[in-house]
Amino acid sequence: MEQNGICLDPTWACISKYFTPKDISCMARYGLALDQCASVLENAGEIYERVLSGNMPKGGTRWTPEMCANFKAWMETPNPCA
Ligand code: HEM
């Protein structure tokens, strides 16, 4: 499913597109690999809180409520990195 060009399936193939090259390069400096499913899953709870509040992406485009909801749905699937 897509809305305004944003994929809304609770899959890593979809979620991985939410992270921009700037997000990935910036957070790599802080030891968070936003281009690796296992790393995103390990930090999913805090990532969710920060994108929901708009704290992150810092200086970037705020995630839509639909993207946040899809991220939550993804992290709650039985095997998110399958
Ligand atoms: C566990 C979750 C996260 C933590 C603890 C975290 C922490 C930080 C910290 C400490 C910085 C340095 C700037 C500052 O001091 O505020 C930063 C920068 C940044 N973060 Fe995060 N972040 C998290 C998740 C994310 C996510 C999910 C995204 C993207 C969707 C993101 C995108 C960015 C970007 C783009 C910058 C660089 C800002 C700039 O220097 O222009 N971060 N983050």
Backbone and ligand atoms as CSV (ligand in chain L), in Angstrom:
chain,resi,resn,atom,element,x,y,z
A,1,MET,N,N,0.837,-1.200,0.000
A,1,MET,CA,C,0.000,0.000,0.000
A,1,MET,C,C,0.881,1.262,0.000
A,2,GLU,N,N,0.457,2.284,-0.727
A,2,GLU,CA,C,1.203,3.543,-0.779
A,2,GLU,C,C,0.259,4.706,-0.541
A,3,GLN,N,N,0.755,5.796,0.068
A,3,GLN,CA,C,-0.016,7.019,0.241
A,3,GLN,C,C,0.912,8.194,-0.037
A,4,ASN,N,N,0.563,9.041,-0.988
A,4,ASN,CA,C,1.399,10.185,-1.364
A,4,ASN,C,C,2.830,9.764,-1.654
A,5,GLY,N,N,2.960,8.578,-2.325
A,5,GLY,CA,C,4.289,8.131,-2.697
A,5,GLY,C,C,5.057,7.494,-1.549
A,6,ILE,N,N,4.424,7.389,-0.369
A,6,ILE,CA,C,5.100,6.765,0.782
A,6,ILE,C,C,4.563,5.351,0.965
A,7,CYS,N,N,5.458,4.385,0.948
A,7,CYS,CA,C,5.079,2.980,1.145
A,7,CYS,C,C,4.594,2.792,2.591
A,8,LEU,N,N,3.478,2.077,2.750
A,8,LEU,CA,C,2.918,1.898,4.107
A,8,LEU,C,C,2.722,0.431,4.463
A,9,ASP,N,N,3.600,-0.452,3.906
A,9,ASP,CA,C,3.548,-1.865,4.294
A,9,ASP,C,C,4.499,-2.085,5.479
A,10,PRO,N,N,4.116,-2.870,6.481
A,10,PRO,CA,C,5.009,-3.098,7.633
A,10,PRO,C,C,6.114,-4.103,7.315
A,11,THR,N,N,6.961,-3.754,6.331
A,11,THR,CA,C,8.068,-4.628,5.921
A,11,THR,C,C,9.369,-3.827,5.966
A,12,TRP,N,N,10.509,-4.516,6.120
A,12,TRP,CA,C,11.788,-3.809,6.125
A,12,TRP,C,C,12.045,-3.140,4.776
A,13,ALA,N,N,11.626,-3.785,3.689
A,13,ALA,CA,C,11.800,-3.216,2.351
A,13,ALA,C,C,11.167,-1.831,2.288
A,14,CYS,N,N,10.055,-1.677,3.013
A,14,CYS,CA,C,9.341,-0.400,3.038
A,14,CYS,C,C,9.958,0.554,4.056
A,15,ILE,N,N,10.159,0.090,5.282
A,15,ILE,CA,C,10.679,0.927,6.374
A,15,ILE,C,C,12.058,1.476,6.019
A,16,SER,N,N,12.880,0.658,5.382
A,16,SER,CA,C,14.259,1.078,5.078
A,16,SER,C,C,14.275,2.329,4.199
A,17,LYS,N,N,13.181,2.528,3.428
A,17,LYS,CA,C,13.112,3.710,2.554
A,17,LYS,C,C,12.837,4.993,3.332
A,18,TYR,N,N,12.428,4.882,4.597
A,18,TYR,CA,C,12.122,6.073,5.393
A,18,TYR,C,C,13.396,6.819,5.806
A,19,PHE,N,N,14.529,6.097,5.804
A,19,PHE,CA,C,15.795,6.694,6.257
A,19,PHE,C,C,16.571,7.268,5.069
A,20,THR,N,N,16.830,8.578,5.110
A,20,THR,CA,C,17.537,9.233,4.009
A,20,THR,C,C,19.037,8.972,4.113
A,21,PRO,N,N,19.764,9.193,2.998
A,21,PRO,CA,C,21.227,9.032,3.071
A,21,PRO,C,C,21.834,9.899,4.182
A,22,LYS,N,N,21.262,11.102,4.396
A,22,LYS,CA,C,21.786,11.968,5.472
A,22,LYS,C,C,21.512,11.355,6.843
A,23,ASP,N,N,20.320,10.787,7.031
A,23,ASP,CA,C,20.006,10.109,8.297
A,23,ASP,C,C,21.034,9.005,8.555
A,24,ILE,N,N,21.263,8.201,7.522
A,24,ILE,CA,C,22.150,7.038,7.662
A,24,ILE,C,C,23.582,7.497,7.983
A,25,SER,N,N,24.083,8.492,7.243
A,25,SER,CA,C,25.476,8.917,7.481
A,25,SER,C,C,25.602,9.628,8.828
A,26,CYS,N,N,24.595,10.414,9.197
A,26,CYS,CA,C,24.664,11.127,10.478
A,26,CYS,C,C,24.642,10.161,11.652
A,27,MET,N,N,23.674,9.240,11.652
A,27,MET,CA,C,23.538,8.351,12.803
A,27,MET,C,C,24.612,7.273,12.847
A,28,ALA,N,N,25.275,7.013,11.683
A,28,ALA,CA,C,26.389,6.044,11.708
A,28,ALA,C,C,27.482,6.570,12.646
A,29,ARG,N,N,27.583,7.909,12.695
A,29,ARG,CA,C,28.584,8.527,13.568
A,29,ARG,C,C,28.283,8.268,15.049
A,30,TYR,N,N,27.028,7.943,15.347
A,30,TYR,CA,C,26.635,7.689,16.739
A,30,TYR,C,C,26.391,6.212,16.974
A,31,GLY,N,N,26.888,5.393,16.005
A,31,GLY,CA,C,26.824,3.946,16.211
A,31,GLY,C,C,25.470,3.332,15.941
A,32,LEU,N,N,24.566,4.075,15.293
A,32,LEU,CA,C,23.253,3.513,14.945
A,32,LEU,C,C,23.183,3.346,13.432
A,33,ALA,N,N,23.177,2.081,12.980
A,33,ALA,CA,C,23.153,1.797,11.537
A,33,ALA,C,C,21.708,1.767,11.059
A,34,LEU,N,N,21.233,2.876,10.508
A,34,LEU,CA,C,19.838,2.957,10.062
A,34,LEU,C,C,19.604,2.239,8.741
A,35,ASP,N,N,20.684,1.717,8.136
A,35,ASP,CA,C,20.532,0.944,6.898
A,35,ASP,C,C,20.618,-0.559,7.160
A,36,GLN,N,N,20.665,-0.942,8.445
A,36,GLN,CA,C,20.705,-2.364,8.795
A,36,GLN,C,C,19.502,-2.730,9.662
A,37,CYS,N,N,18.726,-3.714,9.204
A,37,CYS,CA,C,17.493,-4.083,9.881
A,37,CYS,C,C,17.715,-4.454,11.340
A,38,ALA,N,N,18.697,-5.274,11.610
A,38,ALA,CA,C,18.938,-5.737,12.982
A,38,ALA,C,C,19.222,-4.566,13.919
A,39,SER,N,N,19.975,-3.573,13.432
A,39,SER,CA,C,20.323,-2.420,14.265
A,39,SER,C,C,19.088,-1.557,14.528
A,40,VAL,N,N,18.259,-1.367,13.488
A,40,VAL,CA,C,17.034,-0.574,13.652
A,40,VAL,C,C,16.081,-1.292,14.596
A,41,LEU,N,N,15.985,-2.606,14.451
A,41,LEU,CA,C,15.078,-3.385,15.312
A,41,LEU,C,C,15.526,-3.324,16.772
A,42,GLU,N,N,16.826,-3.411,16.979
A,42,GLU,CA,C,17.368,-3.384,18.346
A,42,GLU,C,C,17.036,-2.061,19.048
A,43,ASN,N,N,16.975,-0.983,18.273
A,43,ASN,CA,C,16.717,0.344,18.840
A,43,ASN,C,C,15.324,0.862,18.496
A,44,ALA,N,N,14.435,-0.073,18.057
A,44,ALA,CA,C,13.133,0.340,17.512
A,44,ALA,C,C,12.309,1.174,18.487
A,45,GLY,N,N,12.303,0.799,19.761
A,45,GLY,CA,C,11.488,1.524,20.741
A,45,GLY,C,C,11.892,2.989,20.828
A,46,GLU,N,N,13.211,3.229,20.938
A,46,GLU,CA,C,13.667,4.619,21.056
A,46,GLU,C,C,13.518,5.361,19.730
A,47,ILE,N,N,13.777,4.657,18.619
A,47,ILE,CA,C,13.586,5.296,17.315
A,47,ILE,C,C,12.134,5.743,17.181
A,48,TYR,N,N,11.194,4.850,17.540
A,48,TYR,CA,C,9.773,5.184,17.426
A,48,TYR,C,C,9.439,6.435,18.239
A,49,GLU,N,N,9.915,6.487,19.485
A,49,GLU,CA,C,9.619,7.647,20.344
A,49,GLU,C,C,10.158,8.940,19.733
A,50,ARG,N,N,11.362,8.841,19.163
A,50,ARG,CA,C,11.995,10.064,18.649
A,50,ARG,C,C,11.360,10.546,17.341
A,51,VAL,N,N,10.940,9.620,16.463
A,51,VAL,CA,C,10.303,10.091,15.216
A,51,VAL,C,C,8.880,10.549,15.499
A,52,LEU,N,N,8.220,9.907,16.486
A,52,LEU,CA,C,6.846,10.305,16.847
A,52,LEU,C,C,6.838,11.718,17.426
A,53,SER,N,N,7.840,12.033,18.253
A,53,SER,CA,C,7.908,13.362,18.883
A,53,SER,C,C,8.479,14.413,17.931
A,54,GLY,N,N,9.106,13.934,16.843
A,54,GLY,CA,C,9.721,14.876,15.905
A,54,GLY,C,C,11.138,15.248,16.318
A,55,ASN,N,N,11.653,14.623,17.411
A,55,ASN,CA,C,13.026,14.902,17.855
A,55,ASN,C,C,14.028,14.527,16.760
A,56,MET,N,N,13.716,13.419,16.053
A,56,MET,CA,C,14.525,12.975,14.911
A,56,MET,C,C,13.613,12.753,13.703
A,57,PRO,N,N,14.009,12.868,12.486
A,57,PRO,CA,C,15.345,13.243,12.051
A,57,PRO,C,C,15.667,14.704,12.323
A,58,LYS,N,N,16.832,14.925,12.984
A,58,LYS,CA,C,17.264,16.282,13.335
A,58,LYS,C,C,17.561,17.060,12.060
A,59,GLY,N,N,16.896,18.194,11.893
A,59,GLY,CA,C,17.111,19.036,10.721
A,59,GLY,C,C,16.519,18.470,9.448
A,60,GLY,N,N,15.769,17.335,9.556
A,60,GLY,CA,C,15.179,16.705,8.372
A,60,GLY,C,C,13.663,16.846,8.364
A,61,THR,N,N,13.018,16.199,7.367
A,61,THR,CA,C,11.557,16.252,7.229
A,61,THR,C,C,10.907,15.337,8.260
A,62,ARG,N,N,10.001,15.893,9.038
A,62,ARG,CA,C,9.339,15.104,10.079
A,62,ARG,C,C,8.534,13.972,9.460
A,63,TRP,N,N,8.583,12.789,10.094
A,63,TRP,CA,C,7.800,11.664,9.610
A,63,TRP,C,C,6.315,11.972,9.754
A,64,THR,N,N,5.520,11.489,8.807
A,64,THR,CA,C,4.067,11.659,8.915
A,64,THR,C,C,3.536,10.697,9.979
A,65,PRO,N,N,2.323,10.993,10.514
A,65,PRO,CA,C,1.730,10.057,11.484
A,65,PRO,C,C,1.591,8.646,10.894
A,66,GLU,N,N,1.324,8.566,9.575
A,66,GLU,CA,C,1.177,7.259,8.922
A,66,GLU,C,C,2.506,6.501,8.903
A,67,MET,N,N,3.604,7.232,8.670
A,67,MET,CA,C,4.918,6.561,8.680
A,67,MET,C,C,5.242,6.041,10.082
A,68,CYS,N,N,4.921,6.867,11.101
A,68,CYS,CA,C,5.171,6.438,12.484
A,68,CYS,C,C,4.338,5.199,12.819
A,69,ALA,N,N,3.062,5.229,12.416
A,69,ALA,CA,C,2.165,4.093,12.694
A,69,ALA,C,C,2.662,2.842,11.972
A,70,ASN,N,N,3.163,3.020,10.733
A,70,ASN,CA,C,3.661,1.860,9.994
A,70,ASN,C,C,4.942,1.325,10.620
A,71,PHE,N,N,5.781,2.205,11.119
A,71,PHE,CA,C,7.002,1.763,11.797
A,71,PHE,C,C,6.632,0.938,13.034
A,72,LYS,N,N,5.643,1.411,13.784
A,72,LYS,CA,C,5.197,0.678,14.989
A,72,LYS,C,C,4.631,-0.689,14.594
A,73,ALA,N,N,3.803,-0.690,13.521
A,73,ALA,CA,C,3.238,-1.963,13.050
A,73,ALA,C,C,4.370,-2.906,12.644
A,74,TRP,N,N,5.385,-2.361,11.957
A,74,TRP,CA,C,6.531,-3.182,11.533
A,74,TRP,C,C,7.271,-3.777,12.739
A,75,MET,N,N,7.568,-2.941,13.713
A,75,MET,CA,C,8.361,-3.450,14.854
A,75,MET,C,C,7.586,-4.484,15.672
A,76,GLU,N,N,6.259,-4.478,15.519
A,76,GLU,CA,C,5.429,-5.451,16.246
A,76,GLU,C,C,5.105,-6.709,15.430
A,77,THR,N,N,5.588,-6.784,14.176
A,77,THR,CA,C,5.362,-8.016,13.420
A,77,THR,C,C,6.225,-9.129,14.024
A,78,PRO,N,N,5.829,-10.407,13.851
A,78,PRO,CA,C,6.560,-11.506,14.485
A,78,PRO,C,C,8.042,-11.567,14.072
A,79,ASN,N,N,8.355,-11.295,12.826
A,79,ASN,CA,C,9.725,-11.430,12.316
A,79,ASN,C,C,10.104,-10.242,11.437
A,80,PRO,N,N,10.334,-9.068,12.028
A,80,PRO,CA,C,10.497,-7.831,11.244
A,80,PRO,C,C,11.629,-7.865,10.223
A,81,CYS,N,N,12.656,-8.641,10.464
A,81,CYS,CA,C,13.795,-8.618,9.545
A,81,CYS,C,C,13.809,-9.810,8.590
A,82,ALA,N,N,12.662,-10.528,8.512
A,82,ALA,CA,C,12.591,-11.712,7.645
A,82,ALA,C,C,12.677,-11.319,6.184
L,1,HEM,C1,C,17.965,5.739,19.067
L,1,HEM,C2,C,17.561,6.789,18.444
L,1,HEM,C3,C,18.393,8.033,18.156
L,1,HEM,C4,C,19.274,8.698,18.937
L,1,HEM,C5,C,19.703,8.336,20.345
L,1,HEM,C6,C,19.760,9.826,18.166
L,1,HEM,C7,C,20.698,10.742,18.619
L,1,HEM,C8,C,21.265,11.742,17.832
L,1,HEM,C9,C,22.262,12.679,18.298
L,1,HEM,C10,C,22.837,12.720,19.702
L,1,HEM,C11,C,22.566,13.479,17.246
L,1,HEM,C12,C,23.574,14.622,17.227
L,1,HEM,C13,C,22.907,15.949,17.220
L,1,HEM,C14,C,22.360,16.206,18.580
L,1,HEM,O1,O,23.186,16.365,19.441
L,1,HEM,O2,O,21.142,16.269,18.752
L,1,HEM,C15,C,21.763,13.071,16.133
L,1,HEM,C16,C,21.805,13.649,14.883
L,1,HEM,C17,C,21.012,13.258,13.824
L,1,HEM,N1,N,20.054,12.291,13.828
L,1,HEM,FE1,FE,19.586,11.068,15.356
L,1,HEM,N2,N,19.175,9.845,16.939
L,1,HEM,C18,C,18.331,8.759,16.885
L,1,HEM,C19,C,17.547,8.382,15.827
L,1,HEM,C20,C,17.521,9.014,14.600
L,1,HEM,C21,C,16.618,8.638,13.508
L,1,HEM,C22,C,15.611,7.493,13.561
L,1,HEM,C23,C,16.867,9.495,12.473
L,1,HEM,C24,C,16.206,9.552,11.123
L,1,HEM,C25,C,14.970,9.131,10.869
L,1,HEM,C26,C,17.940,10.398,12.917
L,1,HEM,C27,C,18.486,11.387,12.133
L,1,HEM,C28,C,19.499,12.232,12.568
L,1,HEM,C29,C,20.157,13.220,11.703
L,1,HEM,C30,C,19.839,13.484,10.244
L,1,HEM,C31,C,21.127,13.843,12.480
L,1,HEM,C32,C,22.136,14.883,12.014
L,1,HEM,C33,C,21.685,16.273,12.261
L,1,HEM,C34,C,22.759,17.227,11.701
L,1,HEM,O3,O,23.857,17.250,12.247
L,1,HEM,O4,O,22.459,17.902,10.711
L,1,HEM,N3,N,18.299,10.075,14.215
L,1,HEM,N4,N,20.968,12.009,16.513
